[in-house]
């Protein structure tokens, strides 16, 4: 593949923010009073939520939490996340 589509770039942003949150979570488990780690976690949580919201607005829900669109339940009416093609 020559270049990534906008959809792929946005999904990569969701995934990298998710990874950062997991890593920060693990660090905070052993350093719960680290202000820098808490700030890092909060920053990446906002980035993650914004990226998920943007992705779900433009494409499909990533989780059932984003499955209500225009007053309709879309989780079972769109392809499952693992069935979606990035092509």
C-alpha positions as CSV (number, residue, x, y, z in Angstrom):
1,X,0.0,0.0,0.0
2,X,1.4,3.3,-1.1
3,X,-0.2,5.7,1.5
4,X,-2.6,5.4,4.3
5,X,-6.2,6.6,3.8
6,X,-7.7,9.2,6.1
7,X,-9.7,6.4,7.8
8,X,-6.5,4.4,8.4
9,X,-4.7,7.5,9.8
10,X,-7.6,8.2,12.2
11,X,-7.8,4.6,13.3
12,X,-4.0,4.7,14.0
13,X,-4.5,7.8,16.1
14,X,-7.2,6.0,18.1
15,X,-4.9,3.0,18.6
16,X,-1.8,5.0,19.6
17,X,-3.8,7.0,22.1
18,X,-5.3,3.8,23.5
19,X,-1.8,2.3,23.8
20,X,-0.5,5.4,25.6
21,X,-3.5,5.2,28.0
22,X,-2.7,1.5,28.9
23,X,0.9,2.3,29.5
24,X,0.1,5.4,31.6
25,X,-2.4,3.3,33.6
26,X,0.2,0.7,34.3
27,X,2.7,3.3,35.5
28,X,0.1,5.1,37.6
29,X,-0.7,1.8,39.3
30,X,2.7,1.9,40.9
31,X,3.1,5.8,41.0
32,X,-0.4,7.0,41.8
33,X,0.8,10.5,43.0
34,X,2.9,11.3,39.9
35,X,1.5,14.6,38.7
36,X,3.3,14.3,35.3
37,X,1.9,10.9,34.7
38,X,-1.6,12.0,35.7
39,X,-1.3,15.0,33.3
40,X,-0.1,12.6,30.5
41,X,-3.0,10.3,31.1
42,X,-5.6,13.1,31.1
43,X,-4.1,14.6,27.9
44,X,-4.1,11.3,26.1
45,X,-7.6,10.4,27.4
46,X,-8.9,13.6,25.8
47,X,-7.0,12.9,22.5
48,X,-8.5,9.3,22.5
49,X,-12.0,10.5,23.2
50,X,-11.8,13.1,20.5
51,X,-10.3,10.7,17.9
52,X,-13.0,8.0,18.7
53,X,-15.7,10.6,18.4
54,X,-14.3,11.9,15.0
55,X,-13.9,8.3,13.7
56,X,-17.4,7.2,14.7
57,X,-18.9,10.4,13.2
58,X,-17.1,9.8,9.9
59,X,-17.2,6.0,9.7
60,X,-18.6,3.3,11.9
61,X,-18.9,2.8,15.7
62,X,-15.7,1.3,17.2
63,X,-17.5,0.1,20.4
64,X,-21.2,-0.3,21.3
65,X,-20.8,3.0,23.2
66,X,-20.8,4.9,19.9
67,X,-23.5,2.8,18.3
68,X,-26.4,5.3,18.5
69,X,-26.5,7.5,15.5
70,X,-29.4,9.7,14.5
71,X,-31.6,8.0,17.1
72,X,-30.8,4.5,15.7
73,X,-28.9,1.6,17.1
74,X,-26.2,1.0,14.5
75,X,-23.9,-1.6,16.2
76,X,-25.6,-4.6,14.7
77,X,-26.5,-3.0,11.3
78,X,-22.9,-2.1,10.2
79,X,-20.0,-4.5,9.7
80,X,-18.4,-5.7,12.9
81,X,-15.0,-4.1,13.6
82,X,-13.1,-7.2,12.4
83,X,-15.2,-7.4,9.2
84,X,-14.4,-3.9,8.1
85,X,-12.0,-3.5,5.2
86,X,-9.5,-0.7,5.3
87,X,-9.4,-0.6,1.5
